[in-house]
Amino acid sequence: WFSCLPEPGVNLERHRDSLGFPGGIEAALVLLRISKVKYQVGQLYSVAEASKNETGGGEGVEVLVNEPYEKDGERGQYTHKIYHLQSKVPTFVRMLAPEGALNIHEKAWNAYPYCRTE
């Protein structure tokens, strides 16, 4: 993470337990000496490696589209993935779930530091 700062106006007292910060620490900022381009390359590599490690026998993550995009002056990476979850759920769930219910489509527009996902 480059930073772990909350959005302006967020009441940290109410969310302290879920943030995972000890005692009196309300926010943390971690600065890395790395360029934005190197971060993006590293992020893509990490996602690809994780996807590869979870994939086998038709399971895991299927990447349909992975391409750069530019819209309204915003530039980033667009990905469309399908997560095949059949082997990740208990057998009774597989038996009850309708066909295709355990395949989750994700469309993401990643323009660091912002990412929109559907």
KEMARBA-736251 format. One record per atom (N, C-alpha, C): residue number from 1; residue in one letter; atom name; x, y, z. Coordinates in Angstrom, 2 decimals, decimal comma. Example, Ala and Ser with C-alpha at 12.3 -4.5 7.8 and 13.67 -1.06 7.14 Angstrom:
% residues 2
- num|residu|atome|px|py|pz
- 1|a|N|13,19|-5,69|7,80
- 1|a|CA|12,30|-4,50|7,80
- 1|a|C|13,20|-3,30|7,80
- 2|s|N|12,85|-2,25|7,08
- 2|s|CA|13,67|-1,06|7,14
- 2|s|C|12,90|0,03|7,87
This chain:
% residues 118
- num|residu|atome|px|py|pz
- 1|w|N|0,84|-1,18|0,00
- 1|w|CA|0,00|0,00|0,00
- 1|w|C|0,88|1,23|0,00
- 2|f|N|0,49|2,23|-0,75
- 2|f|CA|1,20|3,49|-0,68
- 2|f|C|0,71|4,28|0,52
- 3|s|N|-0,57|4,21|0,81
- 3|s|CA|-1,09|4,90|1,99
- 3|s|C|-2,31|4,17|2,51
- 4|c|N|-2,56|4,36|3,77
- 4|c|CA|-3,73|3,75|4,41
- 4|c|C|-4,54|4,83|5,09
- 5|l|N|-4,65|5,96|4,47
- 5|l|CA|-5,37|7,07|5,07
- 5|l|C|-6,85|6,96|4,78
- 6|p|N|-7,69|7,25|5,75
- 6|p|CA|-9,14|7,18|5,52
- 6|p|C|-9,63|8,35|4,68
- 7|e|N|-10,81|8,19|4,13
- 7|e|CA|-11,45|9,27|3,39
- 7|e|C|-11,72|10,44|4,34
- 8|p|N|-11,69|11,67|3,83
- 8|p|CA|-12,01|12,81|4,69
- 8|p|C|-13,41|12,67|5,28
- 9|g|N|-13,55|13,00|6,54
- 9|g|CA|-14,85|12,95|7,20
- 9|g|C|-15,19|11,61|7,83
- 10|v|N|-14,32|10,59|7,67
- 10|v|CA|-14,59|9,28|8,28
- 10|v|C|-14,32|9,37|9,77
- 11|n|N|-15,26|8,90|10,57
- 11|n|CA|-15,12|8,90|12,02
- 11|n|C|-14,29|7,67|12,41
- 12|l|N|-13,00|7,89|12,72
- 12|l|CA|-12,10|6,78|13,03
- 12|l|C|-12,46|6,09|14,33
- 13|e|N|-13,02|6,83|15,29
- 13|e|CA|-13,38|6,21|16,57
- 13|e|C|-14,39|5,08|16,36
- 14|r|N|-15,34|5,31|15,47
- 14|r|CA|-16,38|4,32|15,22
- 14|r|C|-15,82|3,08|14,52
- 15|h|N|-14,76|3,26|13,71
- 15|h|CA|-14,23|2,17|12,90
- 15|h|C|-12,89|1,65|13,41
- 16|r|N|-12,45|2,09|14,58
- 16|r|CA|-11,11|1,74|15,06
- 16|r|C|-10,86|0,23|15,07
- 17|d|N|-11,82|-0,56|15,58
- 17|d|CA|-11,61|-2,00|15,66
- 17|d|C|-11,48|-2,64|14,29
- 18|s|N|-12,27|-2,19|13,33
- 18|s|CA|-12,22|-2,80|12,00
- 18|s|C|-11,01|-2,35|11,20
- 19|l|N|-10,39|-1,23|11,58
- 19|l|CA|-9,21|-0,75|10,85
- 19|l|C|-7,97|-1,55|11,18
- 20|g|N|-7,94|-2,16|12,33
- 20|g|CA|-6,79|-2,96|12,71
- 20|g|C|-5,62|-2,15|13,23
- 21|f|N|-5,83|-0,87|13,54
- 21|f|CA|-4,76|-0,04|14,09
- 21|f|C|-4,71|-0,22|15,60
- 22|p|N|-3,53|-0,35|16,17
- 22|p|CA|-3,44|-0,47|17,62
- 22|p|C|-3,73|0,85|18,32
- 23|g|N|-4,23|0,76|19,55
- 23|g|CA|-4,45|1,89|20,45
- 23|g|C|-4,68|3,24|19,84
- 24|g|N|-3,68|4,13|19,95
- 24|g|CA|-3,87|5,52|19,58
- 24|g|C|-3,53|5,86|18,14
- 25|i|N|-3,12|4,90|17,33
- 25|i|CA|-2,78|5,20|15,94
- 25|i|C|-4,07|5,32|15,15
- 26|e|N|-4,26|6,47|14,52
- 26|e|CA|-5,49|6,69|13,75
- 26|e|C|-5,28|6,50|12,27
- 27|a|N|-4,07|6,67|11,79
- 27|a|CA|-3,81|6,50|10,37
- 27|a|C|-2,34|6,22|10,18
- 28|a|N|-2,01|5,60|9,06
- 28|a|CA|-0,62|5,31|8,75
- 28|a|C|-0,37|5,68|7,30
- 29|l|N|0,80|6,19|7,03
- 29|l|CA|1,19|6,54|5,67
- 29|l|C|2,53|5,89|5,41
- 30|v|N|2,58|5,07|4,36
- 30|v|CA|3,82|4,39|4,00
- 30|v|C|4,25|4,93|2,64
- 31|l|N|5,41|5,54|2,60
- 31|l|CA|5,93|6,07|1,35
- 31|l|C|6,95|5,09|0,78
- 32|l|N|6,81|4,77|-0,48
- 32|l|CA|7,74|3,86|-1,14
- 32|l|C|8,51|4,61|-2,20
- 33|r|N|9,78|4,28|-2,32
- 33|r|CA|10,61|4,91|-3,34
- 33|r|C|10,50|4,09|-4,62
- 34|i|N|9,38|4,24|-5,28
- 34|i|CA|9,11|3,48|-6,50
- 34|i|C|8,25|4,36|-7,40
- 35|s|N|8,48|4,26|-8,69
- 35|s|CA|7,70|5,07|-9,62
- 35|s|C|6,32|4,45|-9,82
- 36|k|N|5,41|5,26|-10,32
- 36|k|CA|4,05|4,79|-10,57
- 36|k|C|4,06|3,66|-11,60
- 37|v|N|4,90|3,79|-12,63
- 37|v|CA|4,98|2,77|-13,68
- 37|v|C|5,48|1,45|-13,10
- 38|k|N|6,53|1,51|-12,26
- 38|k|CA|7,05|0,28|-11,66
- 38|k|C|6,03|-0,35|-10,72
- 39|y|N|5,27|0,49|-10,02
- 39|y|CA|4,21|-0,04|-9,15
- 39|y|C|3,18|-0,79|-9,98
- 40|q|N|2,75|-0,19|-11,09
- 40|q|CA|1,73|-0,81|-11,93
- 40|q|C|2,22|-2,13|-12,51
- 41|v|N|3,49|-2,16|-12,95
- 41|v|CA|4,05|-3,40|-13,48
- 41|v|C|4,09|-4,47|-12,39
- 42|g|N|4,52|-4,08|-11,20
- 42|g|CA|4,57|-5,02|-10,09
- 42|g|C|3,19|-5,53|-9,70
- 43|q|N|2,21|-4,63|-9,73
- 43|q|CA|0,84|-5,03|-9,40
- 43|q|C|0,30|-6,03|-10,42
- 44|l|N|0,52|-5,76|-11,70
- 44|l|CA|0,06|-6,68|-12,74
- 44|l|C|0,75|-8,04|-12,60
- 45|y|N|2,06|-8,03|-12,30
- 45|y|CA|2,79|-9,27|-12,12
- 45|y|C|2,23|-10,06|-10,94
- 46|s|N|1,97|-9,37|-9,83
- 46|s|CA|1,45|-10,03|-8,63
- 46|s|C|0,08|-10,66|-8,89
- 47|v|N|-0,78|-9,93|-9,58
- 47|v|CA|-2,11|-10,46|-9,90
- 47|v|C|-2,00|-11,66|-10,83
- 48|a|N|-1,12|-11,57|-11,83
- 48|a|CA|-0,94|-12,68|-12,77
- 48|a|C|-0,40|-13,92|-12,05
- 49|e|N|0,56|-13,75|-11,17
- 49|e|CA|1,12|-14,88|-10,41
- 49|e|C|0,07|-15,51|-9,50
- 50|a|N|-0,69|-14,69|-8,80
- 50|a|CA|-1,73|-15,21|-7,92
- 50|a|C|-2,79|-15,96|-8,74
- 51|s|N|-3,15|-15,41|-9,88
- 51|s|CA|-4,13|-16,07|-10,75
- 51|s|C|-3,60|-17,41|-11,23
- 52|k|N|-2,33|-17,44|-11,65
- 52|k|CA|-1,71|-18,67|-12,14
- 52|k|C|-1,66|-19,73|-11,04
- 53|n|N|-1,33|-19,32|-9,82
- 53|n|CA|-1,23|-20,27|-8,72
- 53|n|C|-2,58|-20,84|-8,31
- 54|e|N|-3,67|-20,12|-8,57
- 54|e|CA|-5,01|-20,57|-8,19
- 54|e|C|-5,72|-21,30|-9,32
- 55|t|N|-5,09|-21,37|-10,49
- 55|t|CA|-5,75|-21,93|-11,67
- 55|t|C|-5,25|-23,34|-11,92
- 56|g|N|-6,15|-24,20|-12,29
- 56|g|CA|-5,78|-25,57|-12,64
- 56|g|C|-7,03|-26,38|-12,88
- 57|g|N|-7,04|-27,15|-13,96
- 57|g|CA|-8,19|-28,00|-14,25
- 57|g|C|-9,46|-27,22|-14,50
- 58|g|N|-9,35|-26,02|-15,09
- 58|g|CA|-10,53|-25,22|-15,39
- 58|g|C|-11,00|-24,38|-14,22
- 59|e|N|-10,26|-24,40|-13,13
- 59|e|CA|-10,63|-23,63|-11,94
- 59|e|C|-9,78|-22,37|-11,84
- 60|g|N|-10,16|-21,50|-10,92
- 60|g|CA|-9,37|-20,31|-10,65
- 60|g|C|-9,87|-19,10|-11,41
- 61|v|N|-8,93|-18,33|-11,95
- 61|v|CA|-9,25|-17,06|-12,60
- 61|v|C|-8,99|-17,17|-14,09
- 62|e|N|-9,97|-16,79|-14,88
- 62|e|CA|-9,83|-16,75|-16,33
- 62|e|C|-9,83|-15,29|-16,75
- 63|v|N|-8,75|-14,84|-17,37
- 63|v|CA|-8,63|-13,45|-17,81
- 63|v|C|-9,11|-13,38|-19,26
- 64|l|N|-10,22|-12,67|-19,48
- 64|l|CA|-10,76|-12,52|-20,83
- 64|l|C|-10,15|-11,33|-21,54
- 65|v|N|-10,00|-10,21|-20,83
- 65|v|CA|-9,45|-8,98|-21,40
- 65|v|C|-8,48|-8,37|-20,40
- 66|n|N|-7,33|-7,93|-20,91
- 66|n|CA|-6,36|-7,21|-20,09
- 66|n|C|-5,67|-6,22|-21,02
- 67|e|N|-6,14|-4,98|-21,01
- 67|e|CA|-5,63|-4,00|-21,96
- 67|e|C|-5,62|-2,60|-21,35
- 68|p|N|-4,73|-1,73|-21,86
- 68|p|CA|-4,74|-0,35|-21,38
- 68|p|C|-6,00|0,37|-21,86
- 69|y|N|-6,42|1,38|-21,10
- 69|y|CA|-7,56|2,20|-21,52
- 69|y|C|-7,27|3,65|-21,20
- 70|e|N|-7,96|4,53|-21,91
- 70|e|CA|-7,89|5,96|-21,63
- 70|e|C|-9,28|6,54|-21,85
- 71|k|N|-9,78|7,24|-20,83
- 71|k|CA|-11,12|7,82|-20,92
- 71|k|C|-11,15|9,08|-20,08
- 72|d|N|-11,59|10,17|-20,64
- 72|d|CA|-11,71|11,45|-19,94
- 72|d|C|-10,41|11,85|-19,25
- 73|g|N|-9,28|11,64|-19,91
- 73|g|CA|-7,99|12,01|-19,34
- 73|g|C|-7,45|11,04|-18,31
- 74|e|N|-8,19|9,99|-18,02
- 74|e|CA|-7,76|8,97|-17,05
- 74|e|C|-7,18|7,79|-17,83
- 75|r|N|-5,99|7,36|-17,42
- 75|r|CA|-5,34|6,24|-18,10
- 75|r|C|-5,08|5,12|-17,10
- 76|g|N|-5,27|3,91|-17,55
- 76|g|CA|-5,04|2,78|-16,66
- 76|g|C|-5,18|1,46|-17,39
- 77|q|N|-5,47|0,42|-16,64
- 77|q|CA|-5,57|-0,94|-17,17
- 77|q|C|-7,00|-1,45|-16,96
- 78|y|N|-7,59|-1,96|-18,04
- 78|y|CA|-8,93|-2,55|-17,96
- 78|y|C|-8,78|-4,07|-17,99
- 79|t|N|-9,46|-4,75|-17,08
- 79|t|CA|-9,45|-6,21|-17,08
- 79|t|C|-10,87|-6,73|-16,92
- 80|h|N|-11,14|-7,82|-17,61
- 80|h|CA|-12,40|-8,55|-17,44
- 80|h|C|-12,00|-9,98|-17,11
- 81|k|N|-12,40|-10,43|-15,93
- 81|k|CA|-12,02|-11,76|-15,45
- 81|k|C|-13,26|-12,54|-15,05
- 82|i|N|-13,13|-13,86|-15,09
- 82|i|CA|-14,15|-14,75|-14,55
- 82|i|C|-13,48|-15,58|-13,47
- 83|y|N|-14,06|-15,54|-12,27
- 83|y|CA|-13,57|-16,35|-11,17
- 83|y|C|-14,41|-17,62|-11,12
- 84|h|N|-13,77|-18,77|-11,33
- 84|h|CA|-14,44|-20,07|-11,27
- 84|h|C|-14,26|-20,61|-9,85
- 85|l|N|-15,34|-20,69|-9,10
- 85|l|CA|-15,25|-20,99|-7,68
- 85|l|C|-15,73|-22,39|-7,30
- 86|q|N|-15,99|-23,25|-8,27
- 86|q|CA|-16,56|-24,56|-7,97
- 86|q|C|-15,75|-25,33|-6,93
- 87|s|N|-14,43|-25,35|-7,05
- 87|s|CA|-13,62|-26,15|-6,12
- 87|s|C|-13,38|-25,43|-4,80
- 88|k|N|-13,83|-24,18|-4,69
- 88|k|CA|-13,57|-23,39|-3,49
- 88|k|C|-14,73|-23,41|-2,49
- 89|v|N|-15,83|-24,07|-2,86
- 89|v|CA|-17,00|-24,10|-1,98
- 89|v|C|-17,29|-25,54|-1,57
- 90|p|N|-18,01|-25,74|-0,48
- 90|p|CA|-18,37|-27,10|-0,05
- 90|p|C|-19,24|-27,81|-1,10
- 91|t|N|-19,19|-29,13|-1,08
- 91|t|CA|-19,92|-29,95|-2,05
- 91|t|C|-21,41|-29,65|-2,05
- 92|f|N|-22,01|-29,48|-0,87
- 92|f|CA|-23,46|-29,24|-0,84
- 92|f|C|-23,83|-27,92|-1,52
- 93|v|N|-22,94|-26,93|-1,47
- 93|v|CA|-23,20|-25,66|-2,17
- 93|v|C|-23,16|-25,90|-3,67
- 94|r|N|-22,18|-26,67|-4,14
- 94|r|CA|-22,09|-26,99|-5,57
- 94|r|C|-23,35|-27,70|-6,05
- 95|m|N|-23,88|-28,59|-5,22
- 95|m|CA|-25,07|-29,34|-5,61
- 95|m|C|-26,31|-28,44|-5,66
- 96|l|N|-26,39|-27,45|-4,78
- 96|l|CA|-27,56|-26,57|-4,72
- 96|l|C|-27,49|-25,39|-5,68
- 97|a|N|-26,28|-24,96|-6,03
- 97|a|CA|-26,12|-23,76|-6,86
- 97|a|C|-26,51|-24,04|-8,30
- 98|p|N|-27,28|-23,13|-8,90
- 98|p|CA|-27,63|-23,31|-10,31
- 98|p|C|-26,39|-23,18|-11,20
- 99|e|N|-26,49|-23,71|-12,40
- 99|e|CA|-25,38|-23,65|-13,37
- 99|e|C|-24,92|-22,21|-13,57
- 100|g|N|-23,64|-21,99|-13,47
- 100|g|CA|-23,06|-20,66|-13,68
- 100|g|C|-23,06|-19,76|-12,45
- 101|a|N|-23,72|-20,18|-11,38
- 101|a|CA|-23,79|-19,34|-10,18
- 101|a|C|-22,44|-19,21|-9,49
- 102|l|N|-21,55|-20,14|-9,72
- 102|l|CA|-20,24|-20,11|-9,07
- 102|l|C|-19,16|-19,55|-9,99
- 103|n|N|-19,59|-18,89|-11,05
- 103|n|CA|-18,68|-18,17|-11,95
- 103|n|C|-18,98|-16,68|-11,80
- 104|i|N|-18,03|-15,95|-11,26
- 104|i|CA|-18,24|-14,53|-10,97
- 104|i|C|-17,45|-13,69|-11,96
- 105|h|N|-18,14|-12,79|-12,66
- 105|h|CA|-17,49|-11,90|-13,62
- 105|h|C|-17,05|-10,63|-12,91
- 106|e|N|-15,83|-10,19|-13,19
- 106|e|CA|-15,31|-8,94|-12,62
- 106|e|C|-14,76|-8,09|-13,76
- 107|k|N|-15,23|-6,86|-13,83
- 107|k|CA|-14,68|-5,88|-14,76
- 107|k|C|-14,04|-4,79|-13,92
- 108|a|N|-12,77|-4,48|-14,18
- 108|a|CA|-12,05|-3,51|-13,36
- 108|a|C|-11,32|-2,52|-14,24
- 109|w|N|-11,42|-1,24|-13,85
- 109|w|CA|-10,68|-0,16|-14,48
- 109|w|C|-9,70|0,36|-13,44
- 110|n|N|-8,44|-0,04|-13,56
- 110|n|CA|-7,44|0,28|-12,55
- 110|n|C|-6,57|1,43|-13,06
- 111|a|N|-6,79|2,61|-12,50
- 111|a|CA|-5,99|3,79|-12,82
- 111|a|C|-5,41|4,28|-11,50
- 112|y|N|-4,32|3,64|-11,08
- 112|y|CA|-3,74|3,92|-9,77
- 112|y|C|-3,70|5,42|-9,51
- 113|p|N|-4,13|5,91|-8,36
- 113|p|CA|-4,51|5,17|-7,16
- 113|p|C|-5,99|4,82|-7,11
- 114|y|N|-6,71|5,01|-8,19
- 114|y|CA|-8,15|4,74|-8,19
- 114|y|C|-8,44|3,45|-8,96
- 115|c|N|-9,40|2,70|-8,49
- 115|c|CA|-9,80|1,47|-9,17
- 115|c|C|-11,32|1,33|-9,05
- 116|r|N|-11,98|1,15|-10,19
- 116|r|CA|-13,42|0,94|-10,19
- 116|r|C|-13,67|-0,50|-10,63
- 117|t|N|-14,51|-1,19|-9,91
- 117|t|CA|-14,77|-2,61|-10,18
- 117|t|C|-16,27|-2,85|-10,24
- 118|e|N|-16,68|-3,63|-11,22
- 118|e|CA|-18,09|-4,06|-11,34
- 118|e|C|-18,14|-5,56|-11,22
